[in-house]
Each structure stands twice: as structure tokens, then as C-alpha cells.
Amino acid sequence: MPAVRFGLFVPQGWILDLVDIEDPVEQFETMVRVARAADRLGFDSIWLFDHFHTYHRPVLETTFEAWTSTAALARETSRIRVGQMVTCAGYRNPALLAKMATTVDVMSAGRLDFGIGAGWYEHEYRAYGFPFPPVAERLQLLEESLQVIHAMWSEPYATFAGAHVRIDGAINEPKPVQQPHPPVWVGGAGEKVTLRLAARYGDATNFGGHLDDMGWYRHKFDVVRAHCEAIGRDPDTIVRSSDVETTLVRPGDDPEALTERYRRGQSLAEYRTHAVVGGPQEIVDTYGRLIDAGVDYIVISDVPGLARLDVLEALAADVLPAFR
């Protein structure tokens, strides 16, 4: 099989993946242990969700904030790249966000992957006092944010005037370690706007959730290719990533019980339309179909038991070598 890179979501609380640990300090130390193990085991990147409370229903359980956690994990690791899948453009001023990202890129000696998207979680927006405009406005804000962030990373005095964002002579020193800038991962599969923005401003796309239809992925990549051709860009310069909900089932495991917390009321059959649930060979086969459809970067998410290092070590030993 062709080579493919692998990322991994660390347990963060958003999908109730830390509820079995009571002490918040120990919860964060679990994140650190997983990040360090991923670094040691040969994963290419670790990722964090940009959410403030749990999904799919808000409950009083830990959810660690993405950017402070990104900064901490950047200092707790030495080789692996660190990113967000993806930062919500509506949650932070984009000039400040560019400054934060630059700081993390320097802290990590150039290991930041910068993920950004338009945002979607209405309850969370409203709970924290953010306006939740219609999708067209959120996409406009995403485009303006991308323009501001690129300006902050490249210009000595960044100035921009848009419908939603204005900056006037903003200074961002030092500039990022990575040149021309940290890779920008644009999250979302919207064909008219989001994938157009990825083609113009991004270095990677990210979408997933259709494991029952590989034609869906091929079509999305064709759309990206068309947007690139329209502006004279080589589409092969854009990473084609997919996050893949994965449950490793080992002898004696009950797939129903393993996935119950993550199925959000779905039956196991329904869940399997967008998640792979099975032993190492089934996972390898599913990832292989994604690669055949055009994916060249897989980000593993929602692995039940990820806070247990033996699960992570099993993935590294029994799945990743098939693609190296």
C-alpha cells in the first residue's frame, strides 16, 4: 500500500473520553501520556478539538480548552506535530489567533499544524455568548479570518478591512518558525465555499464520516482539484486528510459495549456507516479503501479506551505498519 501519514486525537473530554478519571490533574496528565506515547510510537501528529463543553449533549464533565492544551502538549513532546481539528473562526479574533499560533509554532520549534473552520455547534456558541450568524456569514468570517491570519504571518504591519474583521497596522513578531507559515488545515466539505477557501488559502483539507461511500471522497477531491485548477494551483500541493472514528476490537471485546458511549443513540449498524469497528485487519482494510479513494493523511479519532496506552500501542503495532 502507498505511504500515508497518521494523526491521532488525544483524549480531551469533549467526547466523554476522560469520564473514567476523576481528578482533573490526572485527566490532563493522561492527555500528556497519550501525546508522549504517540510521539514515541511514530504517529505523525496529535490533534485537539476546539470545543468548550461536551458533545453531543452538554454535561458537567471535563473538556480542556484547545489552544492552551496545544501549547502545553507542544512543550511535552519533541518530534510529533500538534494541531486543532479545527479552530472555530467565530471563537477568537483572527489577529489574536494568528499571534497565538505564531507563539505555539515558536514554542514547538516549528511543529504546529493550524486548523480552522467556520464553526457549527450552535448550542456552544450561544452558551458562551458568541453570536451564531447564518452559515453564509460564518463562511464570510472564515474567509476574512484566513486573509487576516496570512497577513499577520507575512506582513510587517498587517492591515485589513472586511465586513466582519478590521485590523490596522497589527504587528506580529516574531514571525512563525515555519516558512512561509504553519500549514493551514481547512476543515469542512462544503463544495462552493469551504473547499474553494481550502484551495486558495489552505495546505490541507479535512473531512470524513462516509465510510459506506468511497465515491463521496473521490467527488470531494475532484471538487478541490477543480477549485485549484481555476486559480492555477497544483492540487497535489494540498494534503487530503480524513478523520476516521475507529474502534479497535480485540478478542473477548464486545463491540456494542465498546462503542455505546460514542454512538450518540445510533445502532451499531448505523454507527458503522461512518466509523470502523473491528480488529486490526478490518481497520487496515478500511483505511486502505480511503487511500484508494484519494486520502493521504488519516487522523484517528474516538478510539474507545484511548486513554489506555495499550490500545494506542496495539494500533501502532498492528495497524500502522501496513502503511509504512
N, C-alpha and C positions, 0 to 999 in steps of 0.2 A: 504494500500500500504506500501511497505517497506520504512524505513527511507532513505532519500537521503540528501546530503548536497547541498547547493546552493551558488554560487558565482554570482557576478554582475559586469559587466563593468561599470565604471564611465564615464560620458561624458568627452571626451579628445580633441575632434576636428577632429580626423582622419576620421571619417565617417560623417563629417559636422553636428555634433550634438551640436555645440556651435554657429552656424552662426546667430542665432536669438538674440545673446547678443553681443553688440558692444565693450564694454570696456574689454580689456584683463584681467585686475584685477578682474572684476566681473565674467568673464569667469572662472578664476581659483577658485574664491570663490564659484561658482556654483559646481565645482568638489568637493570642500570641503564639501558643504552642503549635496550633494548626498552621499559622503563617510560616513559622520556622521549619516545620516538617515539610511543607510544600516547597520551601526553598531548598531543603536538603534532598528531597526526593526527585527533583528535576522538573517540577511544573514550571511553566514559563511566566506565570503571573498569578496574582491573587486579586480578588475583587470584592468590593463592598457595595451594598445597596444604598441609595440616597433616600432614606425614609426615616421618619421620626417616631412612628409607633407601628404596632404590628399589623400584619395583613393576614387574612382578608377581613378580619374584624378587629377593631381596636380593643385590646385588653391590657390590663395592668401588668405587663411583662417587659423585661428589658429590651430596648432597641438602642444600640450605640450609634451615635451620630457619625456620618460617613467621613467627613473631611478631617476631623480631629483624629479619628481612628486611622485614616490613611497616613497621616503624619506620623503617628506612633508606630504603625507597622513598618513604615519606611525605615525607621531607625532600629527596629527589632530584627530586620532581615539584612542580608548582604548582597544577594545576587538577583533575586526574583523581582519582577516588575510589579507595581502596585497601582490599581485603578479603581474607578467607580463605574458601576453599570446601572444607570448612568446618573450623573448630577442633574437635578431638576433645574432648568433655566429660570423658573419662577421663584426659587427659594433664596437666591443671593444676587446682589448687584453684580453684573458681569465684570466690571472693572476690579472690584474686590476679589471676585472669584479668580480672575487672572493672576492677581497678586498672590493669593493663597496657593494656586497651582505652581507658580514660579518658586515659591518658598519650599514647597514639598519636593519639587524637582531638584533644587539645590541640596536639600536635606538628604535626599536619596542618592546623590551623585548621578542624577540623570536616569532614574528608573520609573518615572511617573508616566502612566497612561491616563489621558484626560478624557473621561466620558461625559457626554452631555446629551440631554434630550428635552423635549417640550414639556414633559410632565403630564400626569393623567389622574392622580389619586385625589379626587375631589374632596373626600372627607378630610384628608390630611391637610390639604390647602386651607380649608375653612377652619379646621380645629386650631391651627396655628396662626390664624389671622391673615393669611395670604389671599389676595383676590384670586378668583378662579374664572378667568375670562373664557369666552368661547374658543374652540380649538384653533380657529384661524388666527386669533390674536396671540395665542400661546406659540404658534408656529412663527409668527412675525417676531415675537420676542426672542425665540431661539435663533433666528437668522441674525437679528441685531446683536445678540449676545456673541455669536460666533465672530462677527465682524469686530466687535469691541475687543474680544479676547485676542484675536490675531493682531490687532493694532497694539495692544498693551505689550505683547510679546516681541514686537518687531520695531516699534517706533520710539524715538527718544521722548517725545511729548505726544501722547495719544489724544486725538480729538475725534469725536463722532457725534452726529446729531441725527437721531431717528425718531420714529413715532413713540417709542417706549423707553429709549435709553439715550442719555446725553452725557458726554464727558468732555472736558475742556483742558487740554494740556496735562493729562494724567501721566505721572512718572512711575515706571515700574523697573526699579533697579534693585538687585541685579536682574539681568535677563535670565531665562531658563538655561540650564546647563545643556540640554538637548537642542541642537540646531537643525533646522530653523526654529523648531519649537517642539514640545512634547507631542507625541502622536494624539490626534483628536479622534475619539470614537463617538460617532453619532448614532444614538440608539433610536430604533423605530423602523417601521416598514412602510410608512405612507409613501405612495409612489410619486405623487405630484409635487410634494414639498420636501418631506424628510429625506428621501433618497436623493433628491436634487441637491439639497444642502450638503449631504454627505459627499456627493461627487465634487462639489465646489470647494467646500471648506474642510472636509474630513480626511482622515487617513485610514479609517476603518468603519465598517457598518456592523451593526449587531441587531439580530432579531432571531426569533425561534418560535417553538410551540406548535409545529405542524409535522410531527414525525410520521403521521399517516399519509403525508402527501409530499413526496420529494419534488414533484413538479412545482409546488409553491415556491420552494427555494430557488429553483432554476429560473422561474419567472422573475423573482425579485432581483436576482443578479443580472438578468437581461435588462431590467429597468435601470439599474445602476450603470450598466455598460452604455446604454443609450444616453443617459444624462452626461456621462463622461465624454462620449463622442461629440455631444453638442457643444462642449466647451473646449474640445481639443485635448482632453486629458487621457492618458493611458489608464484604462480601468484596472490593469494588473498592479497599479500602484496603491490600490485600496485593499486592505485586509477584509476578507469575507468571513465574519465570525458569527457563531450562533451559540446562545446559551442553551444548555441541554439539561433539563431536570433528570437526574439519574439516581436510581436506587439499586445498589449492589445487593443481590440476593445470594446468600451463601447457604450451604447445606444446613437444613434444620430451621431456616428462617421462614416466616410466614409473610408473603408479600402484602396481604391485606393489612396485617398489623403494622408492618414496616412503613407503609405509605399512608396510614389513616390520618396522621396529623397534617399531611401535606396535600391531601386530595381535595380539601375545601368542599366536602359534601359530594364529590363525584364518586361514581363507582370506579372500581379498579380498571374496568374496561375503558371507561371514559378517560380516566387519567392517562392510560397508556397511549392515547392518541397524541399527546404532547410530552410524554415522559417515557424514558426507557426504564423498565423494571425487569431485572433478570440477572443471570450470572455473568461472569466476565466475557464469555463468548458472545452472548446476546448484546452486551454493551458494545463490544468491538464491532459486531455486525452492523448495529445501528449507526455508530459513528462512521463506519465505512460507507454506508449509504449517503450520509450527509456529505462526506468528502467527494463521493462520486457526483453529487448534485452541485458541487462548487465550493463548499465550505472549506476554508483552510485554517481556521482557528476555532477550537471548541472550548467553551467556558462551562465547566461542570458546576451545576447548582443543585440545591435542595436535597443533597445526599443525606438521607436519614442516618443519624449516628455520626455525622461528620466530626463532631466534637471528640469522637473516639479516634485516636490516631491509628488504630489497627485497620479501620475502614479505609482511611486515606492511604495507608501503606499497601493495602490489598489492591486498590486502584492503580497505584504506581507500579506494583509488581506484576499484575495480571492483565491490565488494560493498556497502559501507555506504551509498553514495549512493542506492541503490534504496529505502532505508527512511527517508530523511530528508525 
